[in-house]
Every structure is written in C-alpha cells, then in structure tokens.
Amino acid sequence: MNYFIEIIGWIGAVLIVGAYFFNINGQLKSSSVVYIISNLFGGIFFTINTFVHQAYPSMIVNIIWVVIAIAAILKKNKPTRAN
C-alpha cells in the first residue's frame, strides 16, 4: 500500500478528531479559523484516502465535510453590512 496515502489519512484523522476534542473541551470554538481549517484539510486528506481505498460512501461524506468548511471560511470572510 502507498504509505503516503496512509499517512495523509492518519493526518486527516488527527486534524478532525483533534479539533473536535479541543472544541468539546472548550479550548477551541467551532467558529475559529483553526477549527475550520483543521476540518477543511482533514476532510481533504480523508477524501484522498477514501478515494484510493474505493470507500465511496466515506468519500462523499468527506467531500460534504470539505464543502461545509469552505462555506464557513467564506462566511467568515464575508464583509458585514452596516445598517
């Protein structure tokens, strides 16, 4: 098996589970850039890993995970309008 694919799969797991752990323990807000970026790259890495392993249902879940993270980044960067 390609070790690179396995390594990025494990990195993806650490990023997503680590961000969740810190969020649950009140050390990282779900709206923070670190949380969102961790989920974005974790999802990308998982998508690559699951694609190579032909685990297509998991791949679709991770693609959705990435889209949600991108939407959160865009929302954070959207300028607010003054009333």
N, C-alpha and C positions, 0 to 999 in steps of 0.2 A: 504494500500500500504506500502511496505517496505520503511521506512524513510531513511535507509542507501542508497538505490538506488537513491532516490530523491536528497539526499544531494550530492552524488558524481556527479549527473547530473548537479546540480547548480554550484558545484565547477568547473566542466569542462567548463561550460558556462563562468564563470568569468575568468578562465585562458585564454581561446581562445579570447574572446571579449576584455579582459583587455590587452592582448599582442597586439592585433590589434590596440586598442585605442592608446597605447603608441607608437606603430610603426608609425601610421598616424600622430601623433603629434611630431614626430622627437625625441622622448625620448628613443626609443629602435629600434635598427637596426634589420632587418629581418634575418640577418646573425648571430646575437648574440646568445650565448648559452641560455640565459634566455628566449628569444623569442621561440627558437626551443623547449626547454624543456617544456615551458608552452603549446605549441601546442601539443607536444607529450602526456603529461599527460591529457590535456583537451580532446584530441581525444580518449584516452583510457577510460577515465571516461564516455564520451558520448557514446562510443561503448557499454559499460556495460549497461548504462541506456537504450539505444535504443533496445538492445537485450532483456532485461527484458520486455520492453513495446511492443515487437514484431514489432518494426518500422524498418523493414529490409532495406528499401532503405536508410534511415538515417544511419543505422548501417554500411552499405557498404561504404558510403561517409566517415564516421569516421575511418573506417579501412584504407582507402586510405590516409586519413589525417595523421594517425599514421605512415604508411609506408613512406610517404614523409618526416616526421620529423626524422624518423630513418635514411633515406638516407642522410639527411642534417647533422646529427650528424656524420655518418660515413665519409662523405666528409670532414667535419671539422677536423676529427682526422686522416685523411689520410696524411702520410708524403709526402712532396713535394720533387720532384727530382731536383737535381742541374743539370744545362746544362753543 
